[in-house]
C-alpha cells in the first residue's frame, strides 16, 4: 500500500493517506510518545440511506427504517459463537460502535497490541453472519432499545424537531427505526445491504497513535478479504426537500419537571460538499458563538431574566443535502425564548458583527482546532464525520484563513429566517 504523506506546518502534524486497490481509504496519523492508539473502521452508510440503486443495477431498493443500526448490532455476531468484546479484552482494548444518520463505524482504543486489535476489527467487520434465528433474537433486543428511546425526553425533543423541520428527507426518521419497521428485516435484506454498503470502496479506516504507517499498511493489506476494485457509485435517494419547514411548532408530553425546548433554523443553501461545505460550517460556528455563546448579549438576557434554566446548548449540522442550527435547553416559557431569540437575530442582521469580535472568535476557533489534535478520540471522530463529505483533516486550517467579516454577515442575513424556523417542546405531563 503506497502512502501519500501530508504535512501541516501550522499543526506540525503528519497524516499518511492511501487508497487500496479495493477502493478502501486508509489514513494513519503517527503520534510519537502517545501511549494510547485509536482506530475506527467506518462505512458511508447511515440511517438516511434507506432508498438506493446498487452499482451495476437499475432496480431501486427500499430498506426498512433502522436497518443500518440493526446491521451494526449483528456484525458482532460470530459464526463460532465467540464474543468480539472478549477477544478485544484479551489484548487490553476497549471497543464500541455507532450508527449515525450518515455513518456506521466500529472502533477500539488500546495501549497495547495495536496489530492484534486491528486484526480483530478488520476480521469481524468483513465477516457477516446472519441467520433467521439471530435476526429474530435481535428484533426483540432492538425493539426494547426503541422503547427506551421513546421514553427519553432529549431524544424525543430532537426527533420532534427534525420531524417538524423536514418534509421528506429521511433524517426525520429515527435512527433505530420502529418496532414495526425492523420486523421486516430478514437475513436476506441484511446480506443485500451489507454487500452494497460494506464493500471496501465505500469504507475508510483511520488509525492514530504511536504507530509506523508502512508496517501497519502491510498488516492491513494482509487482512483485507475483498480485493475487488470499486464497484461504482451507489445512487442514493433522499426525496426532494423544499426550503420551507414542514411545521413551525411541535410538542409532546413526557415525565419532565419543566418544559424542554429546541428552537432552530433550516439551512436554505445545500447541495455541495468539500471545502465549500466546510467553509459554511465554519462561518456558522463563528456566528453561533457570537450570537448565542455565553458571552453574547442574547444569552445574557435569556439567562439573567430567567427564561432559560441552567444554560443553553447550540447544535450545528452541515451535511451535503441538509443542515440546521438549533438551540436547546429548559424553560418555563419556551415561546418567550423563541421570541427573544428572533428579536436578537433580527437586531444582529441589521447591525452586523464588527471586525474585532469576528477576529477574536476566529482566533479562538483556530486555537481550539490546534488543541484538538492532543485528543486522539476527537481527531478520529472528526475524520470519520468529514471524510465522506470529501473534507480533509487539515482543510480547516486553510478554510478559516479565507473567511471574511463580509462572509459572516452575509451568511447571518441569508440563513437565519423566521419563516424557516421550528420550535419543538417536551412539556410535563398534566401541565
N, C-alpha and C positions, 0 to 999 in steps of 0.2 A: 504494500500500500504506500503510495508516494504522497507525502505530506507537503502542503504549501505553508511555509512559516510566515505568520503575520505578526509584526511587532508594532506596538503602540507606544510612541515616545512619551506622550502625556502620562499614561498609566504605568509605563515601564513594565508592561506585561506582554507575553507572547502566547499566541494560540496557534496550534498546528491543525490544519484542516485538510481533509481528503474526501474524495468520493470513490467508494469501492466499485468494482466492475458490476456489482449487483444493483448499484444505484444508492446504496446506503451512504448517508452523510456521516462522517466521523470528525469530531473536534476534540482535541486534547489540550488542556491548559496546565502546564507544569507549574507547581508552586513549591519551590525548593524550601525545605525546612519545615513544612507543614506536616503534622502527624496524621491528620485525617485525609482520606480520599473520598470522593463523592462521584457517583456515576448515575446517569439517567438515560434510559433507552425508551424513546418515545415514537409514537406514530401520529401522523397527521389525520386523526380520526377522533371526533368527539360526538357529543350528543346531538349536535345540529346536523350531522351528516346522515340523515335518515332517508334521503332520496338521491339516487345516483345512477349513472351508467358506467359499468366496469370497462376497463380498457379492452379493446377488441370486440366489444359487444354493441348492439344498438338498442337493447332492451332496458327500459328504465325499471329500477328496482326500488321498492318502498320497504324500509325496515321498520320493525316495531319500535316505538319510542322506548328508550332506555337500553337498547342493545349494546351500545358502546360500553356502558358501565357494567352491564351483565357479563360481557366478554372479558373485561378486565378481571372480574372476580374469578371466572372459570379458568383463566390461564394458569392460575396457581395449582390447579388440579393436576396431579401427576399419574400417568398410567400404572405405575407400580405402587401407587398409594403413598408414596413418600411425601414429606412435608417440606416445601421450599424454604420456609422460615427456619426450620430446624437445620437445613443444610447451611444457610447463611450463619446461623448462630454458632455452628462448629468452627467457623472461620472469623468469628468476632464481628459480624456485620449486623447492622440494623437495616431492615428492608421495608419498603412500602410501595404503594401505587396510587394513582389517582386518575380520575376521568373528569375533564372539564368540558366546556361547550365545544372546544376545538381540538383538544389533545388528550391522548391516553398515554400515560407514562409509568414506567417501572423503574425503581431506584434503590440504591443502597448507599450507606456510608459506613466506613470502616477505618480502623487504624492499623490494620494488618491484612495480609493475604489478598492484595488487590486483584491479582490474576485469578486466584481461585474463586473469589466472589464475582468477578466479572464473568467468569465461565458459567457460574450458576445463572446469572442474569441472562446471558445470551442464550443459554440452552433452554431454559423453561419458556421464555417468550417465543422461541421458534418451534416449540413442540406442543401444539394444542392437543387437548384430549377431551372430547365431548361425547357423552353418551346420553341416551334418553333418561337414564336414572339420575345422573349427576345434574342434568339440566332441570329436571323436575324438583330435585332437592334444593337447587339454588333459587328457583322461583319462590319457594317458601321463605328462604332466608332473606332475599331482597324484598319480598313483599312486606316483611316485618320492618326492614330498614325504611321503606317508603312510608309506612305508618308512623314511624318515629319522626320523619321529616314533616309529615302532615301536621304534627303537633308542635313543631319547632317554630316559635314566633319569628325569629330572624329570617329563616328560610321562606316562610310564608309571606313575609313582608317583601322580600326581594322578588319572589316569583309573581306576586301580585303586581309589583311594579313593572316587571318585564311583560307580563300578560296584558297590562293596560297600555304599555308603550308601543308594542309591535302588533301589527295586524296579522302577518303571515310568517314572518321569519321564525324558524324553529327554536331560536333562543328563548322564546316564550314558553317552551315545553320543559318540564322538569328533567334534569339530567338522568335521574333514575327511572323515568317513565312512570307508569301507573301499574297497579296490580293487574289491571285488565290488559294493558299493552304487553307486559312481559309474559303473560300467559300464552302469547302467540309465538314466543321464541322456542325454536327447536334446535337440535344439534345440527340439522342441515342449514338453517339460517345462520347459525354461528360459524360453521365452516365456510359458507359462501362469503360471509362478512370478513372473516379472518383472511381468506385467500385474496381478497381485494385490497383491504386496507393495511394488512400486516405484511405486504410484500416489502422487501427491504428498500426498494426505491421510494417508498412512501414513509420512510422512517429515518431517524437520526440517533446517534449515540454521542453523548458528551461525557467526558471524564476530566476531573480536576483534582489535583493533589500532587504529592511528591512522586511523580511518575516519569518514565522515559518514553517519549512518544514512539520512537521507531520500534523498540522491542514490544511495546504494547500493541502497536499496529499489526505486527506479525502474529501475535497471540490472537487478536480479534479475527484476522483472516482465517485462522485455523478453526474458529468456532462459528463461522457463517455457513449455514446449511444450504441456503438458496443462492446459488451463484449465477442464476439467470440475470440478464440485464433488465433494465427498467421496462415495464410492460406498456407504458404510455400513460396518458393523463386520465385520471378519474374525473368524470364530469359530474359535478355536484349541483344540486338544485335547492335553492332556499326560498323560492317564491319571489314574487315581485312586491317589494316592500315600499309603500308610499312614504313620503316625508312626514305626513301627519301622524298623530298618535291615535291608537285605537279608541282609547277613552282617557279623559283627563284626570279621573279620580276613581279610586277603588278602595275598598276596605273589607275587613273581616273581623271576627271577634274570637279571641283566644284567652287563655289564662295568663294575662299580664296585669301588672298593678297599675301602670299608666300607659297611655297610648304610645305606640312606636310609629315613627314616620319615615318614609323615604320619598324625597322630592327631587326631581331631576329633569334634564333636558335631552331630547333626542337629537342625534347627530344628523344634520342635513347634507353632509358632504362626505359621501362614501364612494367605494368602487375602485380603490387603489391600495397598493402595498409598498414595501420597500422604505427608502429614506423619506419619501413624501409622507407616508403614514406615520413614521417616527417623528417627523417634524410637527405634524398636527398634534400628536400625543404630547410632545414636549411643550408646545405652545399652551395646550390646555392645562398641563401640570403647573405651569407658571401662573396662568390665570387663576386656577383654583386656589393656589396658595395666596395670591394677592387679594382675591375676592372673598374666600371663605376660610382662610387659615386663621389660627388662633390669635395672630397679631393684627388681623383685619378689623376695621370698624364694624362691619356687618356681624361678624362673630361676637364681638364685644357687646353689641346691642342685644343680640339674642340671649347671650349668657347673663349679662348683668341685669336684664329686665325679667329674667326667669322664664323665658319662653322655651329654652332647651335645658334639660336636666342632665348634668354630667358630661356635657360635651356634644360634639357633632362630628361625624366621620364623613370624609369625601371619598367617593369611588369613581374612578375614571376608566372607561373601557373604550379602546380604539381597535376595531377589527376591520378587515377589508370590506365586509358587507354591511356593517352596522357599528354604532357606537353610542355612548351616552355619558353624561356626568350626573352623579347622584349624591345627595346629601342625606344622611340618616342620623337618627337619634331618638331620644324620648322627649315628649312634650305633651302637656295637658291641653295645648291649643295648636295642633298641627296646621290647621288652616291659617292661623295667625303667623306661624313660622313661614308658610308659603308666601303670604302677603309681604312680609318683611324682606324675604329673600328677593322677591321680584322687584320690590322698590329699590333695594341695594344694587341689583343688577342693572336696572334702568339708569340709575344715577351714574354708575361706573361707565356705562355705554355712552352717556352724554359727555362726561368729562375725560374719559380715557385714563390709562395709567401713565405715570410720569417716568422719566428716564432713570431716576435714581432708584425707585422701587423695583423697576424691571431689572436693572443691572444687579442690584443686591440679590434678588431671587435667582437670577441666572447663575451668579457665582455660588450661591448656596447649593443649587442643584448640581453644579459641576463638582463641588466638594463631596456631596453625598454619593455621586456616581463613582468617584475615585475610592472613597472609603468602602463602598460595597464590595470591592474586589478582595477585601480581607475576609469576607463571609462566603465560604465555598458553596453552601446551600443556595444562597441568594444568587450567586453567579450562574449556577447550574439551572435554576428555575427561570432566570431571566433569558438565558439562551434558549431553553425549550419553549418559552412563551413567544419568542420572536422569530425563531428560525423558519417556521413555516409561512411567515409573512415576509420572507426574504429580507430580514433585518439582521445585520451582523452585530456581534457582541461589542465591537468597538465603534459602531456607527454613531452612537450618541455624542462622543467627544467631537465629532465633526459637525453634526447637525446643530448642537447647542450654540456653536460659534456663528452659525448662519442666521439665527433668528434675530429679528429686529423688533424694536418697540412698535413700529408700524404693523408688523405681522401680528403681534399680540393684540393690539387694539382692533385690528380688522377681524380677527378670529372672535374676539369678545362680542363684537356687534353682530356677526353673522350667525353665531352658534346658539346663543342664549336667547331663545324666543319663547315667550309665554305661551304661544299657540302650539308649541311642541313640547310642553311640559306635562308631567304626570305626578300626582300625589297618591302614594299608597300608604294606608294606615292600618295598623293592627290595634284594635280597641279592646279594652277589658270586657269580659262577658258581663252582661246585665248592666252595662253602663248606659 
